[in-house]
Amino acid sequence: MRDFLRRLSRHRKAAVGGSLLVFFLLLAVVGPFFVMDPTDLVGRPHQPPSAAHWFGTTGQGQDVLAQTVVGARETLAVGFAVGALVTLVGALVGVTAGYLGRRVDDVLSLTTNVFLVIPGMPLAIVLGAYLPSGPLRMVAVLTVAGWAWNARVFRAESLALRGRDFVSAAVVTGESHSRIVSRELLPNMASLLGSSFIGNTLYAVGAQVGLEFLGLGDVSAVTWGTNLYWAGNDAALLTRSWWIFVPTGMCIALVGFALTLVSSAIDEMTNPALRVHKAAPLPATPAPRSHLERPVPGVLLRVEDLCIDYATEKGPSRVVDSVSFDVAPGEVFGLAGESGSGKSTIGSALLGLLPASARVTQGRILFNGMDVTALEGPALRAFRWRQVSMVFQSAMSALNPVLTLGEQFHDTLAAHGRVSRGTSYARARELLGMVGLSPDLVTAWPHQLSGGMRQRVGIALALALEPRLIIMDEPTTALDVVVQKELLQRMVELKQRLGFAMLFITHDLPLLLALSDRVGVLQGGKLVEVDTSTNLRTGARHPYTQLLLSSFPHLSAKDAAPAAQPVQTPELSVSRPSTRVAAIPGGHR
């Protein structure tokens, strides 16, 4: 925060806008001590500016300078208070409704819509006419009249963000709803929060002045609004006494200009892609620890007769139909199939990430004897990432764009126990080194990395808590052939070193045959065949598997013997699939 404020102070727009705001805040706080009492009758009415009265006198004979200075105190206090309250209430209601959805969204959206159909100014006039007079009345009236529109805006932004991969990653790592809202969603709305606060403060100042000009404020108080009210009553326009209302109008305009400049500066400073970061000195990287574990004989993951349905307008639609398979400790099990075959849905079900419209209607998912489908709340959060983690498909959006890599590692580790930021950063450097990246990148932002580097960071995050199984959901999508090869070689090396199992999900059959111990082939939600990679190459039994194999001439039986190599050598055909994968029936490329 201190570094952000220092950089903000060097920003030209922030410097100009901030200087104006500081001037008016000082004017409001200490200015009244240096001017005369604004209610005293000190001169002739409608006296123009002079040496005795710099801004002239009002229609009653009061000093205009004193009224302008003293009026800033209550006007700015109410404006900033209402701006903060309207932004806070709107953000909390909108983000909560958008993120939680379902009944919470229904109730909060209905409440918001009720307030939106009521015109704000008439509502403020009615409330202001019946509530006791004073500044607190104005704060309450303007807050009630103005929060609903902000809630609608924040709800829309929350709906757009909750489907992003970095939010799904936060859910999988076990972060609570409140932490996801505060650490994942709201930081990505920093510009929206800033602009909303600016807009709401301007709204508050304008609405307050308007209500007081209509006589709905405390006319005995000295504010910018009551200054204009009395200027109108004293016929300042008719008598051409411009000095009575021009100073107040200029102050309102300058405050609005200052707030707009600060808003623009904050927007630029909160967008990491718009600024250049200098590399910070880092402490020495600790020596890597050994994480080698002996695989436990038996079954690590067992999927039993799994059925998953999606709710549609025409009724339930089955996307996974009676699927059963096992994964042994340390094994690489591949799931292949065309788009829509249900392979990614199975991976999501394993981590409890199915969308609200989907549910498991039959079967179980057993991890080391524990039924994952029955886990909820803290038990599910404890299971995620410690036992099973995931490398998400989109390397470009799986990382939070407004947090450095070190902060994202810290969030993952802190979600599963109290850990200091220094310990998290040390672990992050170790993991970045393990996946072939420089430990210095711990202070980098996601936009500074290439797609392949981001995917390596995703792998490092998946290894953070030493899980026993890692789900690789289309991890090489949108990566070029060379990067794919390097990435998979690194995964094989890490698997051999750390001893975890992998559930590899992809439409890329050649890649699976080169990498996996066993491969399952999905068609239309059904698992039609499961066998070793060598057996599938030479003796696939199901017609659909044979059709897939025939789409790749280099996978025919003639070259099966030289192609059948140990699973630890992904070099065999990883370099070819992206040029041939379009031949898969129903493929999405």
Solvent accessible surface area in square Angstrom, and as a share of the most:
residue,aa,sasa,rsa
1,M,170,0.76
2,R,199,0.73
3,D,66,0.34
4,F,46,0.19
5,L,95,0.47
6,R,109,0.40
7,R,71,0.26
8,L,26,0.13
9,S,74,0.48
10,R,180,0.66
11,H,36,0.16
12,R,202,0.74
13,K,80,0.34
14,A,9,0.07
15,A,44,0.34
16,V,71,0.41
17,G,0,0.00
18,G,23,0.22
19,S,71,0.46
20,L,44,0.22
21,L,23,0.12
22,V,81,0.46
23,F,114,0.47
24,F,3,0.01
25,L,76,0.38
26,L,100,0.50
27,L,35,0.17
28,A,6,0.05
29,V,90,0.51
30,V,65,0.37
31,G,9,0.08
32,P,27,0.17
33,F,156,0.65
34,F,167,0.70
35,V,36,0.21
36,M,82,0.37
37,D,71,0.37
38,P,14,0.09
39,T,76,0.44
40,D,68,0.35
41,L,126,0.63
42,V,56,0.32
43,G,31,0.30
44,R,162,0.59
45,P,74,0.47
46,H,53,0.24
47,Q,31,0.14
48,P,69,0.43
49,P,56,0.35
50,S,46,0.29
51,A,99,0.77
52,A,76,0.59
53,H,16,0.07
54,W,172,0.61
55,F,73,0.30
56,G,0,0.00
57,T,0,0.00
58,T,9,0.05
59,G,14,0.13
60,Q,90,0.40
61,G,0,0.00
62,Q,31,0.14
63,D,6,0.03
64,V,4,0.02
65,L,41,0.20
66,A,0,0.00
67,Q,23,0.10
68,T,5,0.03
69,V,8,0.05
70,V,30,0.17
71,G,0,0.00
72,A,0,0.00
73,R,104,0.38
74,E,42,0.19
75,T,0,0.00
76,L,6,0.03
77,A,62,0.48
78,V,4,0.02
79,G,0,0.00
80,F,50,0.21
81,A,39,0.30
82,V,0,0.00
83,G,0,0.00
84,A,50,0.39
85,L,70,0.35
86,V,0,0.00
87,T,11,0.07
88,L,98,0.49
89,V,50,0.29
90,G,0,0.00
91,A,6,0.05
92,L,93,0.46
93,V,31,0.18
94,G,1,0.01
95,V,1,0.01
96,T,46,0.27
97,A,2,0.02
98,G,0,0.00
99,Y,27,0.10
100,L,72,0.36
101,G,6,0.06
102,R,165,0.60
103,R,203,0.74
104,V,60,0.35
105,D,16,0.08
106,D,97,0.50
107,V,95,0.55
108,L,45,0.22
109,S,23,0.15
110,L,120,0.60
111,T,56,0.32
112,T,5,0.03
113,N,58,0.30
114,V,76,0.43
115,F,62,0.26
116,L,58,0.29
117,V,118,0.68
118,I,69,0.35
119,P,83,0.52
120,G,33,0.32
121,M,85,0.38
122,P,67,0.42
123,L,31,0.15
124,A,2,0.02
125,I,58,0.29
126,V,83,0.48
127,L,50,0.25
128,G,6,0.06
129,A,62,0.48
130,Y,183,0.69
131,L,70,0.35
132,P,109,0.69
133,S,75,0.48
134,G,20,0.20
135,P,64,0.40
136,L,147,0.73
137,R,29,0.11
138,M,12,0.05
139,V,21,0.12
140,A,46,0.36
141,V,1,0.01
142,L,1,0.01
143,T,20,0.11
144,V,58,0.33
145,A,21,0.16
146,G,14,0.13
147,W,24,0.08
148,A,4,0.03
149,W,160,0.56
150,N,12,0.06
151,A,2,0.02
152,R,92,0.34
153,V,47,0.27
154,F,0,0.00
155,R,63,0.23
156,A,59,0.46
157,E,58,0.26
158,S,0,0.00
159,L,63,0.31
160,A,69,0.53
161,L,13,0.06
162,R,98,0.36
163,G,62,0.59
164,R,85,0.31
165,D,33,0.17
166,F,7,0.03
167,V,4,0.02
168,S,30,0.19
169,A,20,0.16
170,A,5,0.04
171,V,36,0.21
172,V,0,0.00
173,T,5,0.03
174,G,5,0.05
175,E,9,0.04
176,S,42,0.27
177,H,113,0.51
178,S,83,0.54
179,R,70,0.26
180,I,1,0.01
181,V,28,0.16
182,S,59,0.38
183,R,63,0.23
184,E,8,0.04
185,L,0,0.00
186,L,40,0.20
187,P,38,0.24
188,N,31,0.16
189,M,2,0.01
190,A,30,0.23
191,S,41,0.26
192,L,41,0.20
193,L,51,0.25
194,G,14,0.13
195,S,55,0.36
196,S,14,0.09
197,F,59,0.24
198,I,13,0.07
199,G,37,0.36
200,N,12,0.06
201,T,1,0.01
202,L,65,0.32
203,Y,75,0.28
204,A,0,0.00
205,V,5,0.03
206,G,42,0.40
207,A,8,0.06
208,Q,1,0.00
209,V,15,0.09
210,G,27,0.26
211,L,3,0.01
212,E,5,0.02
213,F,100,0.42
214,L,110,0.55
215,G,28,0.26
216,L,43,0.21
217,G,10,0.10
218,D,50,0.26
219,V,53,0.30
220,S,89,0.57
221,A,27,0.21
222,V,29,0.17
223,T,1,0.00
224,W,0,0.00
225,G,0,0.00
226,T,2,0.01
227,N,12,0.06
228,L,36,0.18
229,Y,46,0.18
230,W,104,0.36
231,A,5,0.04
232,G,47,0.45
233,N,84,0.43
234,D,23,0.12
235,A,34,0.26
236,A,1,0.01
237,L,134,0.67
238,L,156,0.78
239,T,72,0.42
240,R,204,0.75
241,S,2,0.01
242,W,136,0.48
243,W,26,0.09
244,I,9,0.04
245,F,50,0.21
246,V,56,0.32
247,P,19,0.12
248,T,1,0.01
249,G,33,0.32
250,M,106,0.47
251,C,17,0.10
252,I,42,0.22
253,A,60,0.47
254,L,65,0.32
255,V,1,0.00
256,G,13,0.12
257,F,106,0.44
258,A,0,0.00
259,L,2,0.01
260,T,73,0.42
261,L,31,0.16
262,V,22,0.13
263,S,17,0.11
264,S,37,0.24
265,A,0,0.00
266,I,41,0.21
267,D,63,0.33
268,E,54,0.24
269,M,18,0.08
270,T,33,0.19
271,N,59,0.30
272,P,10,0.06
273,A,66,0.51
274,L,108,0.54
275,R,44,0.16
276,V,147,0.84
277,H,53,0.23
278,K,192,0.82
279,A,101,0.78
280,A,52,0.40
281,P,133,0.84
282,L,48,0.24
283,P,87,0.55
284,A,98,0.76
285,T,66,0.38
286,P,60,0.38
287,A,84,0.65
288,P,92,0.58
289,R,132,0.48
290,S,101,0.65
291,H,17,0.08
292,L,119,0.59
293,E,91,0.41
294,R,221,0.81
295,P,78,0.49
296,V,86,0.50
297,P,129,0.81
298,G,50,0.48
299,V,62,0.36
300,L,3,0.02
301,L,1,0.00
302,R,94,0.34
303,V,3,0.02
304,E,53,0.24
305,D,57,0.30
306,L,0,0.00
307,C,1,0.00
308,I,0,0.00
309,D,17,0.09
310,Y,57,0.22
311,A,72,0.56
312,T,71,0.41
313,E,182,0.82
314,K,202,0.86
315,G,26,0.25
316,P,114,0.71
317,S,47,0.30
318,R,109,0.40
319,V,37,0.21
320,V,1,0.00
321,D,31,0.16
322,S,55,0.35
323,V,0,0.00
324,S,59,0.38
325,F,13,0.05
326,D,44,0.23
327,V,0,0.00
328,A,37,0.29
329,P,25,0.15
330,G,15,0.15
331,E,19,0.09
332,V,1,0.01
333,F,0,0.00
334,G,0,0.00
335,L,0,0.00
336,A,1,0.01
337,G,3,0.03
338,E,41,0.18
339,S,51,0.33
340,G,75,0.72
341,S,1,0.01
342,G,8,0.08
343,K,11,0.05
344,S,43,0.28
345,T,21,0.12
346,I,3,0.01
347,G,0,0.00
348,S,28,0.18
349,A,6,0.04
350,L,3,0.01
351,L,0,0.00
352,G,37,0.35
353,L,38,0.19
354,L,39,0.19
355,P,65,0.41
356,A,71,0.55
357,S,54,0.35
358,A,10,0.08
359,R,162,0.59
360,V,43,0.25
361,T,48,0.28
362,Q,79,0.35
363,G,29,0.27
364,R,109,0.40
365,I,1,0.01
366,L,23,0.12
367,F,2,0.01
368,N,91,0.46
369,G,69,0.66
370,M,75,0.34
371,D,38,0.20
372,V,4,0.02
373,T,53,0.31
374,A,73,0.57
375,L,30,0.15
376,E,135,0.61
377,G,33,0.32
378,P,99,0.62
379,A,53,0.41
380,L,25,0.12
381,R,78,0.28
382,A,56,0.43
383,F,6,0.02
384,R,14,0.05
385,W,6,0.02
386,R,102,0.37
387,Q,61,0.27
388,V,0,0.00
389,S,0,0.00
390,M,8,0.03
391,V,1,0.01
392,F,24,0.10
393,Q,67,0.30
394,S,42,0.27
395,A,6,0.05
396,M,113,0.51
397,S,26,0.17
398,A,15,0.12
399,L,7,0.04
400,N,2,0.01
401,P,49,0.31
402,V,32,0.18
403,L,20,0.10
404,T,23,0.14
405,L,1,0.00
406,G,0,0.00
407,E,28,0.12
408,Q,19,0.08
409,F,0,0.00
410,H,17,0.07
411,D,3,0.02
412,T,9,0.05
413,L,20,0.10
414,A,29,0.23
415,A,30,0.23
416,H,25,0.11
417,G,41,0.39
418,R,247,0.90
419,V,44,0.25
420,S,65,0.42
421,R,116,0.42
422,G,54,0.52
423,T,77,0.45
424,S,0,0.00
425,Y,36,0.14
426,A,31,0.24
427,R,22,0.08
428,A,0,0.00
429,R,17,0.06
430,E,16,0.07
431,L,1,0.00
432,L,0,0.00
433,G,38,0.36
434,M,13,0.06
435,V,0,0.00
436,G,39,0.37
437,L,18,0.09
438,S,55,0.36
439,P,35,0.22
440,D,88,0.46
441,L,37,0.18
442,V,0,0.00
443,T,49,0.28
444,A,11,0.09
445,W,35,0.12
446,P,4,0.02
447,H,71,0.32
448,Q,85,0.38
449,L,9,0.04
450,S,60,0.39
451,G,17,0.16
452,G,10,0.09
453,M,60,0.27
454,R,30,0.11
455,Q,2,0.01
456,R,33,0.12
457,V,1,0.00
458,G,13,0.13
459,I,0,0.00
460,A,0,0.00
461,L,20,0.10
462,A,0,0.00
463,L,3,0.02
464,A,4,0.03
465,L,27,0.14
466,E,73,0.33
467,P,7,0.04
468,R,67,0.25
469,L,0,0.00
470,I,0,0.00
471,I,0,0.00
472,M,0,0.00
473,D,18,0.09
474,E,10,0.04
475,P,0,0.00
476,T,10,0.06
477,T,31,0.18
478,A,93,0.72
479,L,20,0.10
480,D,86,0.45
481,V,40,0.23
482,V,99,0.57
483,V,37,0.21
484,Q,4,0.02
485,K,68,0.29
486,E,80,0.36
487,L,1,0.00
488,L,0,0.00
489,Q,48,0.21
490,R,69,0.25
491,M,0,0.00
492,V,7,0.04
493,E,93,0.42
494,L,5,0.03
495,K,20,0.09
496,Q,94,0.42
497,R,91,0.33
498,L,18,0.09
499,G,19,0.18
500,F,5,0.02
501,A,0,0.00
502,M,0,0.00
503,L,1,0.00
504,F,0,0.00
505,I,0,0.00
506,T,3,0.02
507,H,6,0.03
508,D,11,0.05
509,L,2,0.01
510,P,0,0.00
511,L,0,0.00
512,L,0,0.00
513,L,7,0.03
514,A,3,0.02
515,L,1,0.01
516,S,0,0.00
517,D,45,0.23
518,R,63,0.23
519,V,0,0.00
520,G,0,0.00
521,V,0,0.00
522,L,1,0.00
523,Q,69,0.31
524,G,59,0.57
525,G,0,0.00
526,K,103,0.44
527,L,36,0.18
528,V,36,0.21
529,E,9,0.04
530,V,45,0.26
531,D,24,0.13
532,T,51,0.30
533,S,10,0.06
534,T,64,0.37
535,N,71,0.36
536,L,2,0.01
537,R,14,0.05
538,T,74,0.43
539,G,42,0.40
540,A,13,0.10
541,R,156,0.57
542,H,58,0.26
543,P,95,0.60
544,Y,14,0.05
545,T,1,0.00
546,Q,89,0.39
547,L,88,0.44
548,L,3,0.01
549,L,18,0.09
550,S,80,0.52
551,S,23,0.15
552,F,0,0.00
553,P,86,0.54
554,H,24,0.11
555,L,3,0.02
556,S,49,0.31
557,A,71,0.55
558,K,194,0.82
559,D,44,0.23
560,A,5,0.04
561,A,86,0.67
562,P,89,0.56
563,A,19,0.15
564,A,35,0.27
565,Q,87,0.39
566,P,82,0.52
567,V,27,0.15
568,Q,72,0.32
569,T,48,0.28
570,P,2,0.01
571,E,76,0.34
572,L,66,0.33
573,S,6,0.04
574,V,0,0.00
575,S,55,0.36
576,R,113,0.41
577,P,0,0.00
578,S,38,0.25
579,T,107,0.62
580,R,94,0.34
581,V,4,0.02
582,A,77,0.60
583,A,53,0.41
584,I,6,0.03
585,P,47,0.29
586,G,58,0.55
587,G,24,0.23
588,H,89,0.40
589,R,128,0.47
